[in-house]
Every structure is written in structure tokens, then in C-alpha cells.
Amino acid sequence: GLPVQFRAETNLLLYQRQLGFDYADAQEVAVRTEAEAWGSLGGGQTVGVALRMDNLFYQNNLYDDYTALSLTPYYAVERGGWTLRAGVHVDPAFSFGRKFRVSPDVLAQYAFPARVVLYAQAKGGRLLNDFRRLEALNPYADPAGQLESTYEQVNAAVGLRVGTLSGFGLHIYGGYQMLEDDTYFGLVPWGTGLDLALATWDTDNFYAGAELTYSYRDIVTFTGRGTYRSWSSPDGGEESGVLAFKPTFEGDFRLELHPVAPLRVHVGYLHAEREGEGIDPVSNLYAGATYDLFRGVGVYARLDNLLNQDYRYDWCYPTQGINFWGGVTFRF
């Protein structure tokens, strides 16, 4: 009932890496704060500002501590089927990576009465190249020194969403993305061999994709999605191998069955193609199941690479053959 609403949270993230190209036992401590405050102007209108601040501290390497701050003031209105948002990301930085950057945060969307939504949007923002993100990109590659944050200068898209009462859903979209200081892989001399290193270069890509879903009474659910991308890189980036291993097509098809309340079974197929000569596409047939033993306690299992294919999720490192794992989950 207050005229201004707000939310806030702070997270502490700890990371330690035993070995590295030019360091050992490197430690990263991140304090991540997110907050937002907004107020109603009446008539479906809202003004607000969102904040994200990352304070990063390093030990046992030559990295500089730094703070990354992002402010996003915005105005939004919902009225007569329309959703409009006009905002801007303002991204100053302190210490390492002193770059002032600005990117859009805008949305225009119209919902038809027949469960059809048309939208156009343009977004962006800072992607920290901290140890956590670099490991998600490739757990075997080492950063070639402290990397600048990747900045999504713009990610503009138009799309169509369709939903039906019978359980069908369709999402078609296309757009353009521009990345400053995007990460890429390269081989560098180390000892008597070569090491896989991460560096940055500007890239951009056009993309188009679709997602089809069908659900029948939460008993059978089918999901099929695919995205195609066409990459380019300025200033000789393509000739220097900057685009190697960038995804050109990613498709995932999954069927999930829920025959009884505690049991869910799924089977799926993942196909992914990447830039570069001689890179075999990912061709992963997988299956899995989850079973709730008691309230808040469950078990799960997954079978992966059932076709026993020889492909690579990560550059220079072959994936496992047929493999499986399982575990127990606890929810409190």
C-alpha cells in the first residue's frame, strides 16, 4: 500500500581455482548487490530504477580488485493490451575496466485478445568476465590475463508468441546482437606445448529462432526449440580465429512424461553446430527421470550421449562416451 515499492538483496560468492596459466590457488570473492525501487503514477504507469553492484576481490594472482555498477532508470506503462517500457542501462566501472558504457532497455508489446503477443525490444548490459562466467564458457581454458567485461551494446529482437487453450504454444523471433570485448578461444605456447586461452574481441551476429511447445494435462509435454546465428567480427577478427567455436545452430527436442504424481521421465535430443573447420556437431541423445520419495526429498538419474558419439562441448576436449549420473535432492 505504500507509494514506493522496493526490493534488495546481497549475495556472497566464493571461488577458488587450483591451477592456472600464470597463477595457482587463485581466489575470487564477489559481493553482488541487486536492488530496485519503483512507484506508481496511476493509470498503469510506473517509474523506477534498478541497481546492480559487483565488488570483486582477488588473491594469489595479479588481478586488480574492482567494482562494477549498473543503474537502470525506466518508465513503464500497461494499458489497453499495450506494455511499453523505456529505460537505459548506465554502466560506469571503477578500478580495473574504467569504461563508461550505455545500452538500451526498451520494450513495446501488444497482446491481442486471441492469446497472441507481438513484441519488439532492445536490451543490453555488462557481462562480467569473472571466474564463474569463464568456467561456464569453458572449464579448461585459462584467461589471458585479467579480461575486460564483455558488454552487450545492443540485443534487438522482434517476435511473436502464440498460446492456445488446448496446450499448444509457439514463439518465433529474430534479432541482432552486438558484443564489445566478447570472449573467444586461442592457443598460446606454454612449456613444451600449447595452452587454451581466453581473450576478448568485438563480435556481432544476426539470429532467428523458434520454440514449439505442447502440453496435455501435465501428463505429456513436448518442447522443440532451435536458434540459428550468423556471426561476424570487425578489424580482422574472422581471419584471426575469433569466431571459432561460436554457435551457428542449436536445436533441442524434449519429450517429458508424468505418468504418476511422484515420477517424471524425459527423453531428448540436442544438436549444436559451431563455427570452424573440422568441428563435429554435438549430437546428444539423452534421457532421465526424477522421483519424489517424500515431500522435499527426491532422487534423479540421467543418461547422456546414448549414441556414443565423438563430439566436443568444449574446444580441444572430447566429451565422454555413454555416461550416466544420479543424485538426491533436498528442498527446505
C-alpha positions as YAML, in Angstrom:
chain: A
units: angstrom
residues:
- id: 1
  name: GLY
  ca: [0.00, 0.00, 0.00]
- id: 2
  name: LEU
  ca: [2.97, 2.37, 0.07]
- id: 3
  name: PRO
  ca: [3.52, 4.78, -2.84]
- id: 4
  name: VAL
  ca: [7.02, 3.40, -3.42]
- id: 5
  name: GLN
  ca: [7.87, -0.30, -3.54]
- id: 6
  name: PHE
  ca: [11.37, -1.72, -3.25]
- id: 7
  name: ARG
  ca: [13.37, -4.92, -3.03]
- id: 8
  name: ALA
  ca: [17.03, -5.53, -2.23]
- id: 9
  name: GLU
  ca: [19.42, -8.45, -1.83]
- id: 10
  name: THR
  ca: [23.12, -9.08, -1.36]
- id: 11
  name: ASN
  ca: [24.97, -12.26, -2.34]
- id: 12
  name: LEU
  ca: [28.40, -13.54, -1.33]
- id: 13
  name: LEU
  ca: [30.10, -15.75, -3.94]
- id: 14
  name: LEU
  ca: [33.39, -17.56, -3.28]
- id: 15
  name: TYR
  ca: [35.56, -19.16, -5.98]
- id: 16
  name: GLN
  ca: [38.93, -20.91, -5.81]
- id: 17
  name: ARG
  ca: [40.91, -22.31, -8.75]
- id: 18
  name: GLN
  ca: [43.78, -24.66, -8.04]
- id: 19
  name: LEU
  ca: [45.77, -24.37, -11.29]
- id: 20
  name: GLY
  ca: [46.09, -21.72, -13.98]
- id: 21
  name: PHE
  ca: [48.24, -20.49, -16.84]
- id: 22
  name: ASP
  ca: [50.04, -17.85, -14.77]
- id: 23
  name: TYR
  ca: [48.79, -18.49, -11.23]
- id: 24
  name: ALA
  ca: [47.98, -21.20, -8.69]
- id: 25
  name: ASP
  ca: [45.34, -21.31, -5.97]
- id: 26
  name: ALA
  ca: [43.68, -18.15, -7.30]
- id: 27
  name: GLN
  ca: [40.75, -16.95, -5.19]
- id: 28
  name: GLU
  ca: [37.89, -14.67, -6.14]
- id: 29
  name: VAL
  ca: [35.38, -13.16, -3.72]
- id: 30
  name: ALA
  ca: [32.35, -11.40, -5.18]
- id: 31
  name: VAL
  ca: [29.82, -9.33, -3.26]
- id: 32
  name: ARG
  ca: [26.82, -8.89, -5.56]
- id: 33
  name: THR
  ca: [24.07, -6.43, -4.61]
- id: 34
  name: GLU
  ca: [20.82, -6.04, -6.53]
- id: 35
  name: ALA
  ca: [18.06, -3.58, -5.70]
- id: 36
  name: GLU
  ca: [15.08, -1.89, -7.32]
- id: 37
  name: ALA
  ca: [12.67, 0.86, -6.28]
- id: 38
  name: TRP
  ca: [9.56, 1.86, -8.20]
- id: 39
  name: GLY
  ca: [6.39, 3.86, -7.78]
- id: 40
  name: SER
  ca: [3.02, 4.11, -9.49]
- id: 41
  name: LEU
  ca: [1.91, 7.25, -11.33]
- id: 42
  name: GLY
  ca: [-1.62, 5.93, -11.80]
- id: 43
  name: GLY
  ca: [-3.27, 4.74, -14.97]
- id: 44
  name: GLY
  ca: [-0.96, 1.76, -15.26]
- id: 45
  name: GLN
  ca: [2.17, 3.96, -15.30]
- id: 46
  name: THR
  ca: [5.31, 3.15, -13.31]
- id: 47
  name: VAL
  ca: [8.69, 4.82, -12.86]
- id: 48
  name: GLY
  ca: [11.63, 3.13, -11.21]
- id: 49
  name: VAL
  ca: [15.32, 2.48, -11.06]
- id: 50
  name: ALA
  ca: [17.20, -0.81, -10.75]
- id: 51
  name: LEU
  ca: [20.73, -1.19, -9.42]
- id: 52
  name: ARG
  ca: [23.33, -3.92, -9.60]
- id: 53
  name: MET
  ca: [26.75, -3.61, -8.00]
- id: 54
  name: ASP
  ca: [29.53, -6.22, -8.10]
- id: 55
  name: ASN
  ca: [32.55, -5.84, -5.81]
- id: 56
  name: LEU
  ca: [35.28, -8.33, -6.78]
- id: 57
  name: PHE
  ca: [38.39, -9.13, -4.72]
- id: 58
  name: TYR
  ca: [41.30, -11.39, -5.76]
- id: 59
  name: GLN
  ca: [44.12, -13.25, -4.02]
- id: 60
  name: ASN
  ca: [47.12, -15.25, -5.26]
- id: 61
  name: ASN
  ca: [47.24, -13.72, -8.73]
- id: 62
  name: LEU
  ca: [47.97, -10.37, -10.36]
- id: 63
  name: TYR
  ca: [44.35, -9.33, -10.86]
- id: 64
  name: ASP
  ca: [43.10, -5.92, -9.72]
- id: 65
  name: ASP
  ca: [40.14, -5.64, -7.37]
- id: 66
  name: TYR
  ca: [37.32, -3.66, -8.94]
- id: 67
  name: THR
  ca: [33.70, -2.55, -8.67]
- id: 68
  name: ALA
  ca: [31.16, -2.76, -11.48]
- id: 69
  name: LEU
  ca: [27.99, -0.70, -11.13]
- id: 70
  name: SER
  ca: [24.87, -0.67, -13.30]
- id: 71
  name: LEU
  ca: [21.91, 1.72, -12.96]
- id: 72
  name: THR
  ca: [18.73, 1.31, -14.99]
- id: 73
  name: PRO
  ca: [16.15, 4.10, -14.69]
- id: 74
  name: TYR
  ca: [12.94, 3.32, -16.57]
- id: 75
  name: TYR
  ca: [9.36, 4.34, -17.29]
- id: 76
  name: ALA
  ca: [6.70, 1.69, -17.99]
- id: 77
  name: VAL
  ca: [3.00, 1.68, -18.82]
- id: 78
  name: GLU
  ca: [0.44, -1.09, -19.24]
- id: 79
  name: ARG
  ca: [-2.85, -0.10, -20.81]
- id: 80
  name: GLY
  ca: [-5.33, -1.50, -23.34]
- id: 81
  name: GLY
  ca: [-3.24, -4.55, -24.21]
- id: 82
  name: TRP
  ca: [-0.07, -2.49, -24.59]
- id: 83
  name: THR
  ca: [3.08, -2.88, -22.50]
- id: 84
  name: LEU
  ca: [5.65, -0.15, -23.05]
- id: 85
  name: ARG
  ca: [8.96, 0.29, -21.28]
- id: 86
  name: ALA
  ca: [11.58, 2.97, -21.88]
- id: 87
  name: GLY
  ca: [14.81, 2.66, -19.94]
- id: 88
  name: VAL
  ca: [18.57, 2.85, -20.24]
- id: 89
  name: HIS
  ca: [21.45, 0.88, -18.70]
- id: 90
  name: VAL
  ca: [24.15, 3.19, -17.36]
- id: 91
  name: ASP
  ca: [27.31, 1.22, -16.60]
- id: 92
  name: PRO
  ca: [30.25, 3.04, -15.01]
- id: 93
  name: ALA
  ca: [33.13, 1.00, -13.58]
- id: 94
  name: PHE
  ca: [35.86, 1.66, -11.02]
- id: 95
  name: SER
  ca: [39.48, 0.46, -10.71]
- id: 96
  name: PHE
  ca: [40.03, -2.21, -13.39]
- id: 97
  name: GLY
  ca: [37.98, -1.66, -16.54]
- id: 98
  name: ARG
  ca: [37.26, 2.05, -16.23]
- id: 99
  name: LYS
  ca: [34.81, 2.35, -19.08]
- id: 100
  name: PHE
  ca: [31.55, 4.29, -19.05]
- id: 101
  name: ARG
  ca: [29.03, 2.48, -21.21]
- id: 102
  name: VAL
  ca: [25.36, 2.95, -22.04]
- id: 103
  name: SER
  ca: [22.89, 0.50, -23.58]
- id: 104
  name: PRO
  ca: [19.11, 0.43, -24.12]
- id: 105
  name: ASP
  ca: [16.38, -1.23, -22.09]
- id: 106
  name: VAL
  ca: [13.19, -0.72, -24.13]
- id: 107
  name: LEU
  ca: [10.15, -2.85, -24.92]
- id: 108
  name: ALA
  ca: [6.97, -2.41, -26.98]
- id: 109
  name: GLN
  ca: [4.48, -5.26, -26.72]
- id: 110
  name: TYR
  ca: [0.84, -5.73, -27.69]
- id: 111
  name: ALA
  ca: [-1.34, -8.62, -26.52]
- id: 112
  name: PHE
  ca: [-4.30, -9.48, -28.76]
- id: 113
  name: PRO
  ca: [-7.42, -10.98, -27.17]
- id: 114
  name: ALA
  ca: [-6.79, -14.24, -29.10]
- id: 115
  name: ARG
  ca: [-3.72, -15.11, -26.93]
- id: 116
  name: VAL
  ca: [-1.30, -13.65, -29.47]
- id: 117
  name: VAL
  ca: [1.51, -11.30, -28.42]
- id: 118
  name: LEU
  ca: [3.67, -9.18, -30.73]
- id: 119
  name: TYR
  ca: [6.78, -7.52, -29.31]
- id: 120
  name: ALA
  ca: [9.89, -5.54, -30.18]
- id: 121
  name: GLN
  ca: [12.67, -4.96, -27.70]
- id: 122
  name: ALA
  ca: [16.23, -3.71, -27.38]
- id: 123
  name: LYS
  ca: [18.36, -4.59, -24.37]
- id: 124
  name: GLY
  ca: [21.99, -4.68, -23.31]
- id: 125
  name: GLY
  ca: [24.32, -4.52, -20.34]
- id: 126
  name: ARG
  ca: [27.58, -5.65, -18.79]
- id: 127
  name: LEU
  ca: [28.60, -9.34, -18.59]
- id: 128
  name: LEU
  ca: [31.38, -9.73, -16.05]
- id: 129
  name: ASN
  ca: [34.23, -11.97, -17.15]
- id: 130
  name: ASP
  ca: [34.75, -13.26, -13.64]
- id: 131
  name: PHE
  ca: [35.98, -16.79, -12.95]
- id: 132
  name: ARG
  ca: [32.44, -18.17, -12.73]
- id: 133
  name: ARG
  ca: [31.44, -16.97, -16.19]
- id: 134
  name: LEU
  ca: [34.74, -18.05, -17.74]
- id: 135
  name: GLU
  ca: [34.35, -21.56, -16.36]
- id: 136
  name: ALA
  ca: [30.82, -21.73, -17.78]
- id: 137
  name: LEU
  ca: [32.26, -20.80, -21.19]
- id: 138
  name: ASN
  ca: [34.99, -23.43, -20.97]
- id: 139
  name: PRO
  ca: [36.18, -25.13, -17.74]
- id: 140
  name: TYR
  ca: [39.58, -25.95, -19.30]
- id: 141
  name: ALA
  ca: [40.59, -22.57, -20.78]
- id: 142
  name: ASP
  ca: [42.70, -20.02, -18.90]
- id: 143
  name: PRO
  ca: [42.15, -16.27, -19.25]
- id: 144
  name: ALA
  ca: [44.99, -14.47, -20.98]
- id: 145
  name: GLY
  ca: [45.40, -12.05, -18.09]
- id: 146
  name: GLN
  ca: [42.53, -10.14, -16.50]
- id: 147
  name: LEU
  ca: [39.83, -9.73, -19.15]
- id: 148
  name: GLU
  ca: [37.67, -6.69, -19.73]
- id: 149
  name: SER
  ca: [33.98, -7.28, -19.11]
- id: 150
  name: THR
  ca: [32.00, -8.26, -22.18]
- id: 151
  name: TYR
  ca: [29.45, -5.57, -22.96]
- id: 152
  name: GLU
  ca: [26.25, -6.25, -24.83]
- id: 153
  name: GLN
  ca: [25.91, -2.94, -26.63]
- id: 154
  name: VAL
  ca: [22.56, -3.94, -28.07]
- id: 155
  name: ASN
  ca: [20.41, -7.03, -28.40]
- id: 156
  name: ALA
  ca: [17.41, -6.02, -30.52]
- id: 157
  name: ALA
  ca: [14.68, -8.51, -31.39]
- id: 158
  name: VAL
  ca: [11.15, -8.76, -32.73]
- id: 159
  name: GLY
  ca: [8.95, -11.73, -32.02]
- id: 160
  name: LEU
  ca: [5.54, -13.38, -31.93]
- id: 161
  name: ARG
  ca: [4.12, -15.53, -29.13]
- id: 162
  name: VAL
  ca: [1.01, -17.64, -29.60]
- id: 163
  name: GLY
  ca: [-0.74, -19.68, -26.94]
- id: 164
  name: THR
  ca: [-3.93, -21.78, -27.11]
- id: 165
  name: LEU
  ca: [-6.27, -23.24, -24.54]
- id: 166
  name: SER
  ca: [-5.57, -26.71, -25.98]
- id: 167
  name: GLY
  ca: [-1.95, -26.58, -24.73]
- id: 168
  name: PHE
  ca: [-0.07, -25.50, -27.87]
- id: 169
  name: GLY
  ca: [2.46, -22.68, -27.70]
- id: 170
  name: LEU
  ca: [4.61, -21.04, -30.38]
- id: 171
  name: HIS
  ca: [7.36, -18.43, -30.15]
- id: 172
  name: ILE
  ca: [9.07, -17.06, -33.28]
- id: 173
  name: TYR
  ca: [11.78, -14.41, -33.04]
- id: 174
  name: GLY
  ca: [14.70, -12.80, -34.80]
- id: 175
  name: GLY
  ca: [17.20, -10.10, -34.00]
- id: 176
  name: TYR
  ca: [20.69, -8.61, -33.94]
- id: 177
  name: GLN
  ca: [23.29, -8.66, -31.15]
- id: 178
  name: MET
  ca: [26.45, -6.54, -30.83]
- id: 179
  name: LEU
  ca: [29.08, -7.51, -28.25]
- id: 180
  name: GLU
  ca: [32.10, -5.43, -27.25]
- id: 181
  name: ASP
  ca: [35.05, -7.38, -25.80]
- id: 182
  name: ASP
  ca: [33.35, -10.70, -26.47]
- id: 183
  name: THR
  ca: [35.28, -13.76, -25.29]
- id: 184
  name: TYR
  ca: [37.00, -16.12, -27.74]
- id: 185
  name: PHE
  ca: [39.44, -19.04, -27.57]
- id: 186
  name: GLY
  ca: [43.04, -19.17, -28.77]
- id: 187
  name: LEU
  ca: [46.08, -21.44, -28.44]
- id: 188
  name: VAL
  ca: [49.20, -19.96, -26.81]
- id: 189
  name: PRO
  ca: [52.63, -21.54, -26.14]
- id: 190
  name: TRP
  ca: [53.11, -22.94, -22.65]
- id: 191
  name: GLY
  ca: [56.12, -25.04, -21.69]
- id: 192
  name: THR
  ca: [56.71, -27.55, -24.47]
- id: 193
  name: GLY
  ca: [53.13, -27.46, -25.74]
- id: 194
  name: LEU
  ca: [50.11, -25.24, -26.20]
- id: 195
  name: ASP
  ca: [47.52, -23.95, -23.76]
- id: 196
  name: LEU
  ca: [43.91, -23.00, -24.50]
- id: 197
  name: ALA
  ca: [43.47, -19.34, -23.54]
- id: 198
  name: LEU
  ca: [40.55, -16.91, -23.39]
- id: 199
  name: ALA
  ca: [40.81, -13.39, -24.80]
- id: 200
  name: THR
  ca: [38.37, -10.70, -25.99]
- id: 201
  name: TRP
  ca: [37.40, -9.14, -29.33]
- id: 202
  name: ASP
  ca: [34.32, -7.37, -30.68]
- id: 203
  name: THR
  ca: [31.72, -9.55, -32.43]
- id: 204
  name: ASP
  ca: [28.15, -9.29, -33.69]
- id: 205
  name: ASN
  ca: [25.54, -11.70, -35.01]
- id: 206
  name: PHE
  ca: [22.11, -11.91, -36.59]
- id: 207
  name: TYR
  ca: [19.88, -14.63, -35.19]
- id: 208
  name: ALA
  ca: [16.49, -16.23, -35.77]
- id: 209
  name: GLY
  ca: [14.72, -18.98, -33.90]
- id: 210
  name: ALA
  ca: [11.51, -20.67, -32.90]
- id: 211
  name: GLU
  ca: [10.12, -22.68, -30.00]
- id: 212
  name: LEU
  ca: [7.13, -25.01, -30.12]
- id: 213
  name: THR
  ca: [5.52, -26.50, -27.01]
- id: 214
  name: TYR
  ca: [2.60, -28.80, -26.37]
- id: 215
  name: SER
  ca: [1.30, -29.94, -23.00]
- id: 216
  name: TYR
  ca: [-1.59, -32.31, -22.29]
- id: 217
  name: ARG
  ca: [-2.89, -32.07, -18.74]
- id: 218
  name: ASP
  ca: [0.64, -32.14, -17.32]
- id: 219
  name: ILE
  ca: [0.88, -35.78, -18.45]
- id: 220
  name: VAL
  ca: [2.76, -35.28, -21.73]
- id: 221
  name: THR
  ca: [4.86, -32.23, -22.57]
- id: 222
  name: PHE
  ca: [6.80, -31.73, -25.80]
- id: 223
  name: THR
  ca: [9.28, -28.90, -26.37]
- id: 224
  name: GLY
  ca: [11.20, -28.20, -29.54]
- id: 225
  name: ARG
  ca: [13.45, -25.18, -29.98]
- id: 226
  name: GLY
  ca: [16.12, -24.05, -32.40]
- id: 227
  name: THR
  ca: [18.23, -20.92, -32.97]
- id: 228
  name: TYR
  ca: [20.38, -20.03, -35.99]
- id: 229
  name: ARG
  ca: [23.14, -17.39, -35.79]
- id: 230
  name: SER
  ca: [25.31, -15.71, -38.42]
- id: 231
  name: TRP
  ca: [28.50, -14.24, -36.91]
- id: 232
  name: SER
  ca: [30.96, -11.56, -38.00]
- id: 233
  name: SER
  ca: [33.87, -9.73, -36.37]
- id: 234
  name: PRO
  ca: [35.47, -6.39, -37.37]
- id: 235
  name: ASP
  ca: [39.13, -5.45, -37.72]
- id: 236
  name: GLY
  ca: [40.31, -8.85, -38.98]
- id: 237
  name: GLY
  ca: [38.68, -10.85, -36.21]
- id: 238
  name: GLU
  ca: [37.34, -13.52, -38.58]
- id: 239
  name: GLU
  ca: [40.80, -14.11, -40.07]
- id: 240
  name: SER
  ca: [42.32, -14.30, -36.57]
- id: 241
  name: GLY
  ca: [40.02, -17.11, -35.47]
- id: 242
  name: VAL
  ca: [37.91, -15.00, -33.13]
- id: 243
  name: LEU
  ca: [34.71, -16.73, -34.27]
- id: 244
  name: ALA
  ca: [35.98, -20.30, -33.84]
- id: 245
  name: PHE
  ca: [33.52, -22.42, -31.85]
- id: 246
  name: LYS
  ca: [30.78, -19.77, -31.89]
- id: 247
  name: PRO
  ca: [27.35, -21.46, -32.11]
- id: 248
  name: THR
  ca: [25.75, -21.30, -35.57]
- id: 249
  name: PHE
  ca: [22.79, -23.57, -34.83]
- id: 250
  name: GLU
  ca: [21.43, -25.02, -31.61]
- id: 251
  name: GLY
  ca: [18.38, -27.28, -31.50]
- id: 252
  name: ASP
  ca: [16.86, -29.20, -28.60]
- id: 253
  name: PHE
  ca: [13.86, -31.55, -28.73]
- id: 254
  name: ARG
  ca: [12.49, -32.96, -25.50]
- id: 255
  name: LEU
  ca: [9.56, -35.19, -24.53]
- id: 256
  name: GLU
  ca: [8.54, -35.39, -20.87]
- id: 257
  name: LEU
  ca: [6.08, -37.89, -19.38]
- id: 258
  name: HIS
  ca: [4.38, -37.54, -15.99]
- id: 259
  name: PRO
  ca: [2.53, -40.88, -15.62]
- id: 260
  name: VAL
  ca: [2.09, -40.73, -11.83]
- id: 261
  name: ALA
  ca: [2.41, -37.87, -9.38]
- id: 262
  name: PRO
  ca: [5.93, -38.57, -7.99]
- id: 263
  name: LEU
  ca: [7.57, -39.67, -11.27]
- id: 264
  name: ARG
  ca: [8.75, -37.64, -14.27]
- id: 265
  name: VAL
  ca: [10.58, -39.23, -17.22]
- id: 266
  name: HIS
  ca: [12.12, -37.40, -20.17]
- id: 267
  name: VAL
  ca: [13.99, -38.16, -23.37]
- id: 268
  name: GLY
  ca: [15.58, -35.60, -25.66]
- id: 269
  name: TYR
  ca: [17.99, -34.87, -28.46]
- id: 270
  name: LEU
  ca: [20.42, -31.94, -28.61]
- id: 271
  name: HIS
  ca: [22.07, -30.87, -31.87]
- id: 272
  name: ALA
  ca: [24.56, -27.98, -31.99]
- id: 273
  name: GLU
  ca: [26.84, -26.71, -34.78]
- id: 274
  name: ARG
  ca: [29.72, -24.25, -34.34]
- id: 275
  name: GLU
  ca: [31.96, -22.04, -36.46]
- id: 276
  name: GLY
  ca: [35.26, -23.52, -37.62]
- id: 277
  name: GLU
  ca: [36.67, -26.14, -39.95]
- id: 278
  name: GLY
  ca: [36.57, -29.77, -38.88]
- id: 279
  name: ILE
  ca: [34.43, -29.20, -35.76]
- id: 280
  name: ASP
  ca: [31.95, -32.05, -35.45]
- id: 281
  name: PRO
  ca: [28.44, -31.03, -34.36]
- id: 282
  name: VAL
  ca: [27.14, -32.02, -30.96]
- id: 283
  name: SER
  ca: [24.72, -34.92, -31.38]
- id: 284
  name: ASN
  ca: [23.48, -35.89, -27.93]
- id: 285
  name: LEU
  ca: [20.60, -38.30, -27.31]
- id: 286
  name: TYR
  ca: [19.81, -38.22, -23.59]
- id: 287
  name: ALA
  ca: [17.21, -39.50, -21.13]
- id: 288
  name: GLY
  ca: [16.47, -39.06, -17.46]
- id: 289
  name: ALA
  ca: [13.98, -39.37, -14.63]
- id: 290
  name: THR
  ca: [13.13, -37.82, -11.28]
- id: 291
  name: TYR
  ca: [11.16, -39.44, -8.46]
- id: 292
  name: ASP
  ca: [9.88, -37.76, -5.30]
- id: 293
  name: LEU
  ca: [10.39, -40.17, -2.40]
- id: 294
  name: PHE
  ca: [8.90, -37.90, 0.25]
- id: 295
  name: ARG
  ca: [7.90, -34.28, 0.46]
- id: 296
  name: GLY
  ca: [11.08, -32.30, -0.19]
- id: 297
  name: VAL
  ca: [13.22, -35.40, -0.89]
- id: 298
  name: GLY
  ca: [13.76, -36.85, -4.34]
- id: 299
  name: VAL
  ca: [16.16, -38.87, -6.47]
- id: 300
  name: TYR
  ca: [17.18, -38.32, -10.08]
- id: 301
  name: ALA
  ca: [19.19, -40.02, -12.80]
- id: 302
  name: ARG
  ca: [20.34, -39.04, -16.30]
- id: 303
  name: LEU
  ca: [21.82, -40.97, -19.21]
- id: 304
  name: ASP
  ca: [23.91, -38.91, -21.62]
- id: 305
  name: ASN
  ca: [25.37, -39.42, -25.11]
- id: 306
  name: LEU
  ca: [23.37, -42.60, -25.69]
- id: 307
  name: LEU
  ca: [24.59, -42.74, -29.31]
- id: 308
  name: ASN
  ca: [28.21, -42.81, -28.05]
- id: 309
  name: GLN
  ca: [29.20, -40.02, -30.45]
- id: 310
  name: ASP
  ca: [32.61, -38.33, -30.60]
- id: 311
  name: TYR
  ca: [31.97, -34.60, -30.33]
- id: 312
  name: ARG
  ca: [33.17, -31.67, -28.25]
- id: 313
  name: TYR
  ca: [31.21, -29.38, -25.97]
- id: 314
  name: ASP
  ca: [34.50, -27.62, -25.18]
- id: 315
  name: TRP
  ca: [37.19, -26.83, -27.74]
- id: 316
  name: CYS
  ca: [40.10, -29.32, -27.77]
- id: 317
  name: TYR
  ca: [38.46, -31.54, -25.12]
- id: 318
  name: PRO
  ca: [36.38, -34.54, -26.25]
- id: 319
  name: THR
  ca: [33.22, -35.34, -24.37]
- id: 320
  name: GLN
  ca: [32.60, -38.60, -22.54]
- id: 321
  name: GLY
  ca: [31.04, -41.55, -24.31]
- id: 322
  name: ILE
  ca: [27.89, -43.10, -22.92]
- id: 323
  name: ASN
  ca: [27.71, -41.89, -19.34]
- id: 324
  name: PHE
  ca: [25.23, -41.52, -16.51]
- id: 325
  name: TRP
  ca: [24.92, -39.89, -13.15]
- id: 326
  name: GLY
  ca: [22.38, -39.64, -10.37]
- id: 327
  name: GLY
  ca: [21.77, -37.95, -7.09]
- id: 328
  name: VAL
  ca: [19.45, -36.96, -4.29]
- id: 329
  name: THR
  ca: [17.72, -33.59, -3.88]
- id: 330
  name: PHE
  ca: [16.55, -31.97, -0.65]
- id: 331
  name: ARG
  ca: [14.22, -28.97, -0.56]
- id: 332
  name: PHE
  ca: [13.66, -27.00, 2.63]
...
